[in-house]
Amino acid sequence: MKSITVDTHTVEPSKIICVGRNYQEHIQELGNEIPENMVLFAKPNSAISNQLRGFIDEPLHYEGEICFVIKGADLHAVGFGLDLTKRGLQSKLKEKGLPWERAKAFDGAACFSDFVLLGDTPVESLSLILDINGAEIQNGGYPLMMYKPQEVLDEISDFMTLNDGDIVMTGTPKGVGLVNSGDQFVGKILTGDKELVRAEWIAT
């Protein structure tokens, strides 16, 4: 089982549940329609990787996201995550009305920072920044989400049990693109202007 770090403790998530199309400008940049209902999909534990790769069978796209670790059916800790996507394959699957797993749930499809306890941090204050090679590429957070984190948690919990340690990824703002070998990624989670946690990867 792959593991993550939550407040210095090693945790093995049983699964990752992701929200698709949760930021309107990201929906527009990919030419998708705004969904009538929340779009949810899953990644297995085996998708977790410490290595950011730019090519697995085809070029990969990055999507920076605010992510939460669940404990006691609540939002327990927050971190930064990269949802890696085989965009070409995903487009073909969508055209045929087929599931996304082959494009979203492959080994190496999720990279995470350490997670820090939410404590008294208001979820409403959270935002993310993704810098690539020193330039800010993505910037978004709670105010821009169509579905807020608690709403996402409630929707998932309505039909699926979330075990302690499971991860919820809340969608990506505009600015997604290709992962290029050698690119330096720095993902940050902030509360207001205060940085809570960051992670750095150099793409291979």
C-alpha positions in Angstrom: 0.0 0.0 0.0 1.2 3.5 -0.9 1.3 6.0 2.0 1.1 9.7 2.6 2.2 11.8 5.6 -0.4 13.5 7.9 1.0 15.6 10.7 4.3 13.5 10.7 2.3 10.2 10.8 2.3 7.7 7.9 -1.2 7.0 6.6 -2.3 4.5 3.9 -5.4 5.8 2.1 -7.7 3.1 0.9 -8.8 5.3 -2.0 -8.9 8.8 -3.5 -12.2 10.5 -4.5 -11.9 13.3 -7.0 -14.2 16.1 -8.1 -14.2 16.9 -11.8 -15.3 20.2 -13.3 -15.5 22.2 -10.0 -14.1 25.5 -11.4 -16.0 27.2 -14.2 -12.9 28.7 -15.9 -11.3 25.2 -16.0 -14.4 23.8 -17.6 -14.3 26.5 -20.2 -10.6 26.1 -21.0 -11.2 22.4 -21.8 -14.4 23.1 -23.8 -16.6 21.1 -21.5 -20.2 21.8 -20.4 -21.0 22.8 -16.9 -22.5 19.7 -15.3 -26.0 19.5 -13.8 -24.6 17.4 -10.9 -21.3 16.9 -9.1 -18.8 14.9 -11.2 -17.0 12.4 -9.1 -14.4 9.7 -9.9 -12.0 7.5 -8.0 -8.3 6.7 -8.0 -6.9 3.7 -6.2 -4.2 3.7 -3.6 -1.8 2.4 -6.3 -2.1 5.8 -8.1 -0.1 7.5 -5.4 3.4 8.4 -6.3 6.3 10.6 -5.0 7.6 10.9 -8.5 6.1 13.3 -11.0 6.3 11.9 -14.5 5.6 13.7 -17.7 4.9 10.6 -19.9 3.2 7.3 -19.2 2.1 5.8 -22.5 1.3 9.3 -23.6 2.1 12.9 -22.4 0.5 13.7 -19.1 -1.4 16.9 -18.0 -1.1 18.3 -14.5 -4.0 19.6 -12.4 -3.2 21.3 -9.1 -5.8 20.7 -6.3 -6.7 21.4 -2.7 -6.9 18.0 -1.1 -8.3 16.8 2.2 -7.6 13.7 4.3 -10.7 12.3 6.0 -10.9 11.2 9.6 -14.1 10.4 11.5 -16.1 11.3 8.4 -14.8 14.9 8.6 -12.3 17.0 6.8 -9.2 16.4 9.0 -6.1 17.6 7.2 -5.3 19.6 4.1 -2.5 19.3 1.5 -1.7 20.0 -2.1 -2.2 17.4 -4.8 -1.5 16.9 -8.5 -4.1 15.0 -10.5 -2.2 13.6 -13.5 -4.3 12.9 -16.6 -3.8 11.2 -19.9 -5.7 13.9 -21.7 -5.6 12.4 -25.2 -7.0 9.1 -23.9 -9.6 10.9 -21.7 -10.9 12.8 -24.7 -11.3 9.5 -26.6 -13.1 7.9 -23.7 -15.4 10.9 -23.3 -16.3 10.9 -26.9 -17.5 7.2 -26.6 -19.3 7.8 -23.3 -16.9 5.5 -21.5 -15.5 5.8 -17.9 -12.3 7.8 -17.2 -10.4 5.3 -15.1 -7.8 4.4 -17.8 -7.0 8.1 -18.1 -7.2 9.1 -14.4 -6.6 6.1 -12.2 -3.3 4.6 -13.6 -0.2 4.0 -11.4 1.5 7.4 -10.8 -1.7 9.4 -11.4 -1.6 11.3 -8.1 1.2 13.2 -6.3 0.7 14.8 -2.8 2.4 17.1 -0.4 2.5 16.3 3.3 -0.9 17.0 4.9 -1.3 19.4 7.8 -4.1 19.3 10.4 -6.9 21.7 9.7 -7.4 22.5 13.4 -9.0 25.9 13.6 -8.2 26.9 10.0 -11.4 28.0 8.3 -11.9 25.9 5.1 -13.3 29.1 3.6 -9.8 30.6 3.8 -8.0 28.0 1.7 -6.4 28.5 -1.6 -3.8 26.9 -3.8 -0.9 28.2 -6.0 1.0 26.1 -8.5 4.3 27.6 -9.8 6.2 25.9 -12.7 9.8 27.0 -13.3 9.2 30.0 -11.1 6.1 31.3 -12.8 2.6 31.2 -11.2 0.5 28.9 -13.4 -2.5 28.1 -11.3 -4.2 30.1 -8.5 -7.6 29.2 -7.0 -9.5 28.2 -4.0 -12.7 28.1 -2.0 -14.4 31.2 -3.4 -14.1 29.8 -7.0 -15.4 26.3 -6.2 -18.8 25.5 -7.6 -19.1 22.8 -4.9 -17.5 23.6 -1.5 -15.5 21.0 0.4 -18.2 20.1 2.9 -20.7 19.8 0.2 -18.4 17.5 -1.7 -17.9 15.4 1.5 -21.6 15.2 2.1 -22.3 14.1 -1.5 -19.6 11.3 -1.4 -20.8 10.1 2.0 -24.3 9.8 0.7 -23.4 6.7 -1.3 -19.9 5.6 -0.3 -18.1 5.0 3.0 -14.9 7.2 3.4 -12.4 5.4 5.6 -10.0 7.3 7.9 -7.0 8.3 5.8 -8.9 8.5 2.5 -8.3 11.6 0.3 -10.7 13.9 -1.3 -9.4 16.0 -4.2 -11.6 19.1 -4.8 -10.9 19.9 -8.4 -8.6 22.2 -10.3 -8.7 25.9 -11.4 -7.7 27.1 -14.8 -4.2 26.8 -16.0 -3.8 23.0 -16.6 -1.2 21.8 -19.1 1.5 19.4 -20.1 4.1 18.1 -17.7 7.5 18.5 -19.4 10.6 16.6 -18.3 12.8 18.8 -16.2 10.1 21.2 -15.1 10.2 22.3 -11.5 6.7 22.2 -9.8 6.0 24.0 -6.5 2.5 23.5 -5.1 1.3 25.5 -2.1 -1.7 25.6 0.1 -2.5 28.9 1.8 -4.9 30.2 4.4 -5.3 33.8 3.5 -1.7 35.0 2.9 -0.2 32.4 5.2 1.4 29.3 3.6 0.3 26.1 5.3 2.2 23.5 3.3 4.2 23.1 0.1 5.6 20.4 -2.1 8.3 20.5 -4.8 8.8 18.0 -7.7 11.1 17.9 -10.7 9.3 16.2 -13.5 11.0 13.2 -15.2 
